[in-house]
Amino acid sequence: MIKAIKSCRLLAGMILAAGVASAQVPEASGEAAVPLFANHDQAFYRLPSLLVTGKGTVLAAGQKRIGSNGDFAPSSLVLRRSSDGGRTFGPEQTLFERSGACTFNGNLVEDRQRATLFACFIAFPQAERTTWFQQHWMPQGGGFSLVKSTDDGQTWSAPVEVMPLTNSAGWHGGGAFNNNHGIQLQHGPHAGRLVICGRAFKPGVYEGRSKGGLLLSDDHGATWRVGGVMLAGASACNGEVTVGETAAGEVYVNSRNEASKTGAKAKPGVTADKLPAGIVPHQRIFALSRDGGETFYAEGCHAELFDGPCNAGQTWVPDGAGGLRGGLLFTAPAVRQRTQLTGYLSRDGGRTWTAGRVISEKAGGYSDVAALPDQTLLSLYENQRDGSKPRGLLLARYTLAWLLGEK
């Protein structure tokens, strides 16, 4: 197990009193006591998403639960903006809210060719929380909603309903209830394609619950379709996913391991026979695509990446001006209790990972991570408990050199 480094230099977001327009991220050591999205009264924040736009604006989003911290409490999609690299943030914006609805945020993604931002989500009546997916979402063929911004996240459109086309193998999808951010491909024949994480199901094959996959758009977000579905021949195994593009132009996907939630660890001999080859409980699942996320040519597990289990953060870090090489960055808790949020770097396209420092010793649930051009890194992550009091979403600001212990 990775040893926690308690002297981490963290720069965490602090929200000011109600009515003040900005929040200051202090240049200080240690974790701040107040998160960027602070739980208060009957408001509870989860499911973080981060995105750095083409203009350098940092967008931080999350799910705001009202009245309860339960998964199916009435909730809305909220966002805060920073124009100074994540040092300060403006006030909370509500991107979508409907009375009595559960709103699960999906990926933030930007089409840089058109300077258009998309915030994806699903919303359904809280009263139908136990039946909506099986009785409504699947029968209609999946789907999700999105709001758009053409002014760098200052204002957002009314919701647009999206029904992705099925892929060639007959998988339906949508959902968009994976937090984090999507990508626009930069390399190869599919450059310009938008890729976000979603869920997929196939009538007659996998109907009881959807599984992790990709949603693709080749027309700047006007239409969407189902792309690759991880472990399509297995009944369960993979869940919430994150996506990134490698330097070679491959699409790399990292998934929560649903097998970790079963009794697999108690019955290793029996359960191992039922899992696909190469899939091991409590290890993160990966998939690689050479065709822009249409299909996967390699799938398996990373022995060096522990599965929390929860969704994780992933982003591409550019090479630094000082010669420090970047790569794919992955953040996740290093223990099952969802603490010890740790950063890992891969410089070989997601095939192997090197552990960096612990970003947060006491917290580390769901997280997302974003990189600025100068290799400054931002992690937005859940810290749901501080003793007996829930806290919300914390923001850490650090550098790749610090994470790797090179400075």
Buried (B, 14 or more C-beta within 10 A) or exposed (E): EBEBBEEBBBBBBBBBEEEEEBBEBEEEEEBBEBBBBBBEEEBBBBBBBBBBBEEEBBBBBBBBBBEEBEEBBBBBBBBBBBBEBBBBBBBBBEBBBBEEBBBBBBBBBBBEEEBBBBBBBBBBBBEBBEEBBEEEBBEEBBBBBBBBBEEBBEEBBEBEEBBBEBBEEEBBBBBBBBBBBBBBBBEBEBEBBBBBBBBBBBEEEBEEBBBBBBBBBBEBBEEBBBBBBBBBEBEBBBBBBBBBBBBEBBBBBBBBBBBBBBEBEEEEEEBBEBBBEEBBBBBBBBBBBBBBBBBBEBBBBBEBBBBBBBBBBBBBBBEBEEEBBBBBBBBBBBBBEBBBBBBBBBBEBBBEBEBBBBBBBBBBBBBBBBBBEEBBBBBBBBBBBBEEEBBBBBBBBBBBBBBBEEE
